[in-house]
Amino acid sequence: MLLSTKGDYGVRAMIDLAKHEGEGPVQRAEIARRRQIPESYLDHLLAQLRRGGFIRSTRGPGGGHELARPADQICLLDLLESLEGSLAPLQCVENPAGGPEAICGQDWVWKEIYDDMRVRLAAVSLADLVEHERDHERELVTSAHYVI
């Protein structure tokens, strides 16, 4: 499976919002700068995430975007399916009763992989992604300090 730019940037934006959870609304320009996402593209993604119920937005001075629910209650599977649509590798995996085009001798292999992937993605929360990113940042800082 290869995520589209939409999925990649959408998850990046959500990680940014989760890292700033509880600090009030975050402006689009800040997210774009920190996550290296073009603002015009991010604007589209934020609207989609808002429609999906993942974020809420406030207009005006002091406005911006914030998570609609806690980061530990947002799983990666729901987020990716909202951004990407189906993650199924083949039509016959998603819709086995879908007619002649759904008949494929390889469906059982891909169905098992798809089911495993869905379980794994459902087990990862946005909070997990933030913690992993923070651990990585700490490792970078620690490895940059050495004594000769």
VEXGU-427283 format. One line per field, with one value per residue (C-alpha): residue number from 1; z, y, x. Coordinates in nm, 3 decimals. Layout:
N
resi = NUM ... .
w = Z ... .
v = Y ... .
u = X ... .
This chain:
148
resi = 1 2 3 4 5 6 7 8 9 10 11 12 13 14 15 16 17 18 19 20 21 22 23 24 25 26 27 28 29 30 31 32 33 34 35 36 37 38 39 40 41 42 43 44 45 46 47 48 49 50 51 52 53 54 55 56 57 58 59 60 61 62 63 64 65 66 67 68 69 70 71 72 73 74 75 76 77 78 79 80 81 82 83 84 85 86 87 88 89 90 91 92 93 94 95 96 97 98 99 100 101 102 103 104 105 106 107 108 109 110 111 112 113 114 115 116 117 118 119 120 121 122 123 124 125 126 127 128 129 130 131 132 133 134 135 136 137 138 139 140 141 142 143 144 145 146 147 148 .
w = 0.000 -0.090 0.082 -0.134 -0.060 0.086 0.342 0.427 0.467 0.651 0.911 0.944 1.010 1.269 1.447 1.462 1.610 1.860 1.966 2.046 2.203 2.491 2.376 2.190 1.817 1.588 1.277 0.936 0.851 1.159 1.069 0.708 0.811 1.073 0.860 0.521 0.364 0.104 0.269 -0.018 -0.002 0.377 0.360 0.157 0.400 0.707 0.553 0.489 0.843 0.981 0.778 0.907 1.265 1.351 1.403 1.477 1.349 1.492 1.270 1.346 1.560 1.783 1.566 1.406 1.424 1.705 1.760 1.803 2.046 2.241 2.039 2.216 2.083 1.716 1.551 1.243 1.055 1.087 0.995 0.684 0.564 0.602 0.395 0.145 0.117 0.103 0.181 0.014 -0.234 -0.475 -0.543 -0.475 -0.122 -0.031 -0.202 -0.242 -0.353 -0.611 -0.928 -1.192 -1.136 -0.772 -0.865 -0.831 -0.727 -0.525 -0.306 -0.005 0.017 -0.008 0.229 0.503 0.451 0.441 0.761 0.939 0.823 0.947 1.291 1.313 1.202 1.441 1.729 1.662 1.803 1.713 2.063 1.982 1.671 1.873 2.138 1.873 1.713 2.050 2.122 1.784 1.855 2.193 2.028 1.777 2.053 2.263 1.972 1.879 2.218 2.240 2.409 2.248 .
v = 0.000 0.343 0.641 0.936 1.284 1.354 1.074 1.165 1.537 1.478 1.257 1.508 1.788 1.579 1.494 1.866 1.944 1.661 1.788 2.122 1.973 2.185 2.499 2.642 2.673 2.637 2.851 2.689 2.878 2.735 2.379 2.433 2.573 2.308 2.014 2.145 2.130 2.389 2.613 2.586 2.206 2.209 2.427 2.155 1.883 2.075 2.115 1.740 1.661 1.899 1.728 1.392 1.509 1.496 1.868 2.182 2.526 2.872 3.180 3.522 3.660 3.389 3.129 2.823 2.447 2.193 1.830 1.760 1.477 1.363 1.224 0.888 0.849 0.892 0.579 0.579 0.351 0.592 0.886 0.721 0.588 0.936 1.086 0.807 0.621 0.243 0.101 -0.231 -0.341 -0.489 -0.431 -0.798 -0.768 -0.478 -0.613 -0.995 -1.017 -0.742 -0.941 -1.090 -0.830 -0.940 -1.293 -1.319 -1.621 -1.409 -1.243 -1.470 -1.365 -0.995 -1.025 -1.167 -0.892 -0.626 -0.757 -0.766 -0.413 -0.283 -0.441 -0.289 0.059 0.050 -0.022 0.293 0.616 0.969 0.994 0.695 0.875 1.188 0.990 0.811 1.143 1.290 0.982 1.027 1.397 1.309 1.052 1.311 1.560 1.294 1.165 1.520 1.565 1.376 1.434 1.397 .
u = 0.000 0.127 -0.032 -0.117 0.009 -0.334 -0.298 0.061 -0.005 -0.332 -0.165 0.121 -0.128 -0.311 0.014 0.091 -0.250 -0.210 0.133 -0.030 -0.341 -0.469 -0.285 -0.583 -0.643 -0.343 -0.325 -0.300 0.020 0.194 0.098 0.205 0.543 0.622 0.503 0.621 0.276 0.167 -0.096 -0.342 -0.330 -0.350 -0.661 -0.835 -0.719 -0.832 -1.179 -1.193 -1.074 -1.337 -1.611 -1.481 -1.525 -1.155 -1.099 -1.293 -1.209 -1.255 -1.262 -1.129 -0.848 -0.709 -0.881 -0.741 -0.780 -0.776 -0.864 -1.234 -1.158 -0.851 -0.560 -0.580 -0.936 -0.840 -0.706 -0.488 -0.729 -1.023 -0.805 -0.658 -0.992 -1.139 -0.856 -0.792 -1.119 -1.088 -0.746 -0.829 -0.561 -0.820 -1.190 -1.266 -1.127 -1.353 -1.664 -1.646 -2.011 -1.969 -2.032 -1.800 -1.527 -1.516 -1.408 -1.035 -0.836 -0.597 -0.857 -0.795 -0.429 -0.505 -0.803 -0.579 -0.322 -0.594 -0.755 -0.418 -0.340 -0.677 -0.621 -0.273 -0.386 -0.684 -0.444 -0.237 -0.375 -0.281 -0.134 0.091 0.218 0.293 0.479 0.683 0.773 0.874 1.091 1.259 1.320 1.476 1.702 1.821 1.901 2.078 2.285 2.389 2.559 2.883 3.214 3.553 .
